Amino acid sequence: MQNLRFNIFNNIHKALRAMLYDTSLTIQKTDFTNEQEANIALQKLELAVGTFEDHAMHEDSHIIPILETEAPGLALSFENEHVEDHRLGAALVESMQNFREQTDPENKRRTGYQILLAFQEFVAFNLYHMNREERMINPVLWEFLSDEEIFLINVNIVRSIPAEKSLIPTTWMLRALSEDEIIAWFQKAKATSPQHIFSALCDLAKKELSADTWYHLRNQLELPSMAGEYSTLL
């Protein structure tokens, strides 16, 4: 049986999909004449657009250059898709700005609906785009690079993320990954990260994960108990 290769997209794409699903549901349920609800929806939208912009930038800086050498036609295809993704994000930002300029409730409903449509286009495009990346870019990386080399690219991407932004993808990974994937991620992090960074990651995991998943993770990694914690398994 052939061993599974390292999928550089798996964790971040699951996180990004979860963010899209969560934001989409919020927008669908939002009464845009209600200021509090509208503000929550707009904040989630702005976070999603900004996060996808950053993600595309990381791919342009760290992954596309490899494709330009080994598969230039594929590189151009994905560069063009990133341009389209930016266009959809910009259209969404314009829709949000248009909404903020409205004072009449009916106009708020109308422009809120336009935001919904614009975001669903953004969602549909990015879901297809991420699937296509995993189906078409991974085989190129696996053909020309070892898992160690691909993992190093991932490390360099993570290190390039400013501290004030790093919490966003990490939080959504914890919300989106399976228990086995989280354990594998933390095992690598424990082996390769400075202690203070790994400790901060564990603090976030304890906050985001269910009690049972945290219990399993702590046992697998042989982590010490934290004050005041318990498991439903005990």
QUICORSUL-V864383 format. One record per pair of residues at least 12 apart in sequence whose C-alpha atoms are under 7 Angstrom apart, sorted by the first residue. I is the first residue (numbers start at 1). J is the second residue. Records with the same first field share a line. If there is no record, write none. Layout:
# QUICORSUL-V864383
I=J  J
This chain:
# QUICORSUL-V864383
5=147
6=147
7=138
8=150  154
9=134
11=173  177
12=169  173
13=130
14=173  176  177
15=169  172  173  176
18=172  176
19=48  172
20=123
23=44  45
26=41
27=41  116
28=116
32=108  109  112
33=105  108  109
49=89
53=86
56=82
58=157
62=153
88=122
89=122
92=115  118  119
95=114  115
96=115
99=111  112
174=205  208  209
175=208
179=213
183=217
187=221
211=231  232
212=231  232  233
215=231
